[in-house]
């Protein structure tokens, strides 16, 4: 299983052109790609989206693409039309008004309109190859980090699952004599209040049975144990899905919550609180799994 958190960066270069790709991901219910790239690279967005979707299933992905051209790809162009028109106008002004002096190259070069810098275009085939190399490199590193983080999360989930089993075992041990202790406690209270002698024995026996049945948590414990086993099996499955893990945690919480509402035993209540804490921590961790 993969985490949805990670990052990866790579670059590709050739003949004065460098493409850099940096990719980051965080958890998200679906696959959501945000691409930030200069206008010269936006034509590759459809390919990039298809490529990312072929590797990743979920997560909010941010991809930054940059292009860098070396100085050797720059070309300075003289605006001959502007220079000719400027010189003609300046010399005509000097003649008409009898002004001395000549216009030199330094004066012409200082004019911002004299020169323009253009970048020689990169062939589309070459640019496509560089973009693919950089994006694939960043994507592979991102995936490797997500796999590493996913393995760490699974290890943490197994540790918490082990603790959950231990808490459940304590509840099971305590619950074995819960009916007899409930019966004894009720009889002691009736005896202490003096109501034991005035209550119909048959009616008392029926009420005790009903009370014991209401406080029995055998079914809840069995279902919780089953959910724990399914969760463990899902973690080990080659096609493990975080959505199934989330559903099982939801069902675990339901069973544990029912135990807490049915039983007033302090020892069981303490274990219930601990189980809720473990389940909540596991739920937070599962939310970050793909």
N, C-alpha and C positions, 0 to 999 in steps of 0.2 A: 504494500500500500504506500501511496505517496502523500506527503504533506502538500498543502497548497501554498506554502511559504517558501520562497527561494529567490535566487538571482543568478544571472549568468551574463558574461560579457565576452565579446570576441571582435576581431577586426580582420579585414582582408584588404590587401594592397597590391597594386601593380602599376607600373609605368606612370608614376606621379599621381595616382588616385588611391585614396584610402577610404574605406567604408567601415564605420564603427557601429556596433549594435550592442545595446545594453537592455536586458530584459529582467523585470521584477514581477513577482506574483504574490498575492495575498488571498486569503480565503474568500469565496463567493459561492453562491448557490449554483450558478451556471458558469459557462466560459464566456468571459467578457474581455475583449482585447481593445486597448487604447493605443493607437499608433501615433507617434510624434516624429515627423520626418520632414525634410525640406521638400519643396515642390518638385524638385528633379527626381525624387524617389517615390512619390505618392502613387505612381502608376503600378508599383509592385505590390500595393496593398492587397489585392485579391489573392495573389499567390501566397503572401505572408499569412493571411487569415486561414487559408486552407492548410498551410503547413503546420501552423500552431495547433489547429483543431485535430490534425492527424496524430499529434503526440499527446496533447493535454485534453482532459475532459472537463475539468472545473477550475475556477480561480479567476480573479481579476488580474489580467496581465497588462503591464505597461511596457511598451517597446519604444526605445529611443534610437533613432537612426541618424547618423551624421555622415557627411561627406566632406573630405578634405582634398583639395587640389594643390599640388606643389606649384611653386613659382614658375617653373618651366612651362606650365600650361597657360600662363598669362600672356596676352598679346596687346601691345600698345599701338593704337591706331591714331594717326594724325588727321585732324579734321581740316583737310585741305581747303574745302569750300569756305569754311569760317575764316581761316587765316587769310586767304586771298581777299575776301570781302572786307576784312578788318584793315588790312594794309591799304587797300584802295581807298577806303573811307578816310583813314588817318592821313594819307598823303594828300588827298584832295582838300582836307581841312587845313593842312599846313600851307598849301598853295594859296587858297582863298584868303587866308588871314595873315600870310607872310610869317608863319611861325618857323623858327629854326629847329634844328635837331633831326635825328633819324631814329627810327624804331629798330632795336636790335633783337637778337634771338632770345636774350634773357627776358625781355619784356613780353615777347610772344609766349614763351614757355610758362610764364606766371599766370596766364589767363586760363581759367578752369575749362573753358570750351575748346582749348587747343588739342588736348589729348583725351582719349577714352581708353579704358582698360577692359578688355573682354577675355572671357575664359573659353578656350577651345573646347568644344563639346566632346563628351566621352561617348564612344560608340555604345549603342544600346545593348549589344550582345555582351560587351565587356562589363558594363555596369550591372547587368542582370547576374552575371557570374559572381561578381564581388558581393552583391546584396545577398544572394543565396548562400555563399560561403560564410558571411558574417552572421546572418540570421541563424543558420544551422548550427554554427559554433556556439552562439549564445543560448540557443534552445537546448542543445545537448548538455551544456553546463548547468542550466536551470533545472533540467529534468534530473540530472545526477544529484543535485543538492536537494531536490524535493524527495527523491528516493531515500537519501541519507536521513533527512529529517523525518520521513515517514517511518523508517525503521526505528528511530529513537522514540517516536510517539507510540508505536506498537509495543515496544518494551515497557514503556510507562503504563500503558493500558493493561498489560499482563500483570504487572506488579499490583496495580489497584484492583484488578479482578481477583487476584490471590487474596488480598486483604478482605474483599467483599465475601469471598467464600468462608474465610475464617470467622467473620462476624456472623454469617448465616449459621455456621456450625454451632456457635455459642447459643444462638437463639434456639436452634433445634434441640440442643441439650437441655436448655432451660425449659422449653415448652413441653417436654415429655411428661413432667408431673404438674403441668399448669392446671389441668382440670381438677386434680385432687387438692391442690393448694387453694384453688378458687372455692371449691366446696368447703374446705376446712375453714377458710377465712370467713365465709358467709355464716357458717354455723356458729363460729365463735362470736361474731357480731350479734347474732340473734340471741345467743345465750347471755351475752353481756347486757343486752337491753331488756332481758326478761321476756322477750316476745316468743321465745321458743315454746313455752308451755301453752300459749293461747293460739298458736298457729296450727292449722290442720296439718298433720304429718304428711298426708298424701299430696296436699296442695304445695307444701314446702318442698317436697321431693321434686315435683314438677317444675317449680320455679328454679330450683338449683340446676336441674338438667338444662333448662332453657338458657340460664345465665352461663353455664359452662360451654354450651354450644356456641353462644355469641362470642365468647372469648377464645374459641379455638382457632388457631391460625395454621392448621395443617395444610390446607389447600394453598394458602398464600406461600408457604415455605416451599411446597413442591413446585409451584409455578415459577417462583424465583430461582430455584435451583435449575429448572429447565432453561430459563432465559439465560442464566449464567453459562450453562453448557453450550447453548446455541451461539452466544457471543464469542466464546472461546473458539468454537468451530469456525465461525465466520472470519475471525482474525487469521486463522491458519489456511483458509481457502485461497486458491490461486486467483479467484475472481471476486475477492472480498470487496464489499461495497459499504461505504461509510453511511449511506442512507439506512441500510438494514441495521447497522450498529446503533444508529440513533434511535430507530424504532424500538429495538430491544431494550435500550436504556430507559426509554419512556415507559415500557411495560414493567421493567424492574422497579422504577420509582413508584408506579401505581401499586404494586404488591407490597413494597416496603411501607408505603404510606398507609395502606389498609391495615397492616400489622400494628402500626403505631396507634391507630384509632380504635382497634379492637382490644388491645391488651394494656392493662394498667401496671403491669409488673415493671419495676424500676430497672432491673437488669436487662430485660428485653428492650425497654424504651431507650436505654443507653446505646445498645447495639443498633437499634433502628436509626438513631441520630447519626451514628458513625457510618452506617450504610448509605444514608442519604448524602452525606458529605462525599463519600467515594464516588457515588453515581453522578453527582453534580460535577465533580472534577473530571470524570471520564467523559461526560457530555461535552464539556468545554474542549477537551482534547480531540474528540471525534469530529467536532465542527471544523477542525483544521485539516482533516483528512480528505483526500480526493474521493 
